[in-house]
Amino acid sequence: MLQTGCATQESEIDSTADSLAETQQIVIPSTLPDGFSFTVPAGFQTTQSSGFQEYYVFNDASIIVTGEKMTIAGERLENYVKTVRQSYERTADQFQLIEEKQQTVNGQNCTTLEFTYTIVGEDTQVNLHCLTAVLLANDWAYLVTCKSKHETYYSYAALFQAAIESIVLTDPEKTEESVPDMTTTLSGLQ
C-alpha cells in the first residue's frame, strides 16, 4: 500500500514558503511511475528533495505523483480510496474531508479527495489544502497529490484539476524492461 500520510518530521517544519515545498508527504516511490503520464501545469518547475527524485512546485504549491503494483489484484477503486482516506485521517492533524468525487479521466475511473489538514510543529503550524486523485489500472495504483497553503489553494485549484484531467495511463508491464522469470529459470534445478 502506498504510504500517503501527511505527517512530517518536526525538524522539517518551517514557516517560509520555500521550505514548505520541502515539507512533503511521506511517500515511498520517488520517480514518475511507469505507465503514467500527465501535463505539468504552466509555472510548475521540476525539483527534488531527500524524499523524491522528482516532483513539481510553483511558489507554495506542489504536485507529487506516486504509483505502486497492487498487492491485491483486481482491487476495487472504492476500497483503495477508503484505505487512502483512512491513512490521511490517521496521519494528518486536523484532517477535514471537503469532497470525495468520482470522475472519468481519459477513460479511467478516478476518485478525487479534497481536504484540509494542519502540520503542527513545536513553534509553528501550517494549514494546508489538498486535492488527491486516485486511479487504478492494470493492477497498479496511482496517486496524484496536489497541495498548497490553505490561503492560496484556490489560486492553484484550476491548475491542479487540469493536471489531474491530463493523466494518461498505459500498461506498465508493457513499458518495463524484460526481466527473466526466475521460477522458470529455477525449475531446471530440481
Secondary structure, DSSP 8 states (H G I E B T S, - for coil): ---------GGG--SSHHHHTTS----S--S--TTEE----TT-EEE--SS-S-EEEETTEEEEEEEEE-SSTT--HHHHHHHHHHHHHHHSEEEEEEEEEEEEETTEEEEEEEEEEEEE-SS-EEEEEEEEEEEEETTEEEEEEEEEEGGGHHHHHHHHHHHHHT-EE--HHHHS-----HHHHHHTT-
